[in-house]
Amino acid sequence: MRSRDNGDGGRVDAPGCTIDRLQRAHALAKLVGDAPAFRAVIERLPAIARADATVLLYGETGTGKELVARAIHYLSARSAEPFTAVNCGSLPDTLLEDELFGHERGAFTDAKASRSGLLRDANGGTLFLDEVDSLTPRAQVALLRVLQERSYRALGSSQEQHIDVRVVAASNTDLRSLVGRNEFRADLFYRLGVLSVELPPLRDRPEDLLPLTHHFLTRFTPAGRPPLRLNAEAKDALRAHGWPGNVRELENAVLRAVSLSEGSTITAADLGLTPLPSRPPATAVGPEDIDLARPFGELKREVLSTFERAYLTKLMAACRGNVSRAARRAQKERRDLGRLLKKHRLDPRAFGLQV
């Protein structure tokens, strides 16, 4: 599958247009988030865009690799030229070569007319290769030749066509490990990975959950409908969910909520999430609660124990039972956090994940 557009669904038909600041700002405006790991990626993009070398994007499914690829394109000197995307995983060898190189009339049985390929369509601009890890050995050889020679032949043609295109590739697996298992060509890996960017999963960006949710609520709420708000239950469920599908899963959950909700309040059920079990809040200690007949140390230990258990319960729910992640979030050693959990008889497995 392929696409060729200017980032808003419109086709680019104006080569030579100047790059303006509004376009640059628009490229980054779609990348929502202030988590340190995510900001580190965003801050590198202008320099990467200027470099005009091949880029390899890593990240789990749904982390926004295509959005980052588009931002690189629209921040670069190629922004007035086409951004062309192809999903390598959806095409077999023969179709991939036809998509990339095009064909001449009569090149094969059904070739009744000539057809330009993605490389020609993307000339001067950026070619985005998603799921590049799924390329077969034959397709890897074909792509390597294009990167080395900066030329190609359409199927059925003897004429070389030279191209000027920047390649940005994306993978949701570590290509270096595939190279080590001889499942991906080392020479192609080094050609693709002149520059590399790793996108953090949403579970490592907990502070971005609510800003992203509000971004999607604004985007999907129809004009004329009152603004939608999350209730406390929905916010707790958002924080507790592990988001294995990352930002894309969150986007779909918000779209579902906008479609199904009644009134102006979004609930956990609207998002397709399970509400957290209700827990009694930790009781605040006021002067009237202090029994002077009991020793100071005994009362202090009781209040501290109540706080610790309430804090650990909320922390483990937010981290879906992942002790390592919870320790990082609490800024404690994993071993120390484990001792506290054992002290309060809290089993991490009860919060959703095995340790």
Summary of the structure (lengths in Angstrom):
residues: 355
radius of gyration: 26.1
end to end distance: 39.0
largest distance: 98.7
contacts: 1023
relative contact order: 0.10
helix: 48%
strand: 12%
